């Protein structure tokens, strides 16, 4: 149980285009999902907390107009990187809160590697 | 201030031996949770083990155990009987407060390479 999927796993796009990444909890409902960014050989950096049916809470320094987050249902959150630039190239990984277990743990998707040319 | 500290350099461990990964944390909140995740080269983050601040006993999950020393604010991960598939980055994380909505603060990770 507690499986999270992410799509696509890898995307290459041209500078100036927008890219949408989907995060789905497959076997549980997630009222809260999180979006992280990870640079090579670095730790995870939290970008935003996504709550179903309400606006996402962004971390300091993360542009909300550039990284649009939508959490339309209890099993789906999307991150759209708008007008992508090469500096947005990174590994994006989502997690979903599984609140029914004792640890109330975040389970992670497999990640999306974005390359902006 | 860094909330989670993982300072060990990359580690090589012989297959079938045990390895201990260090993690110290900093918080003034009496309620918190400590997590360990494994990240193989494929990139996925795999949840391994959890320790709550009020838990009296050290957490164990199969070959993983957590050496929780609350007074020292340390939460070391012990992997027993290492396997080649254990080669990965290991991240320690802390969540302050009891709510699962609260953010996780991650350490910088420990690289483990298991050699046959």
Interface residues (C-beta under 8 A of the other chain):
Chain A: X2 X32 X34 X42 X43 X44 X46 X49 X51 X91 X93 X95 X97 X98 X99 X102 X103 X104 X105 X106 X107 X108 X109 X110 X111 X113
Chain B: X33 X35 X37 X42 X43 X44 X45 X46 X47 X50 X52 X91 X98 X99 X100 X101 X103 X104 X106 X107 X108 X109
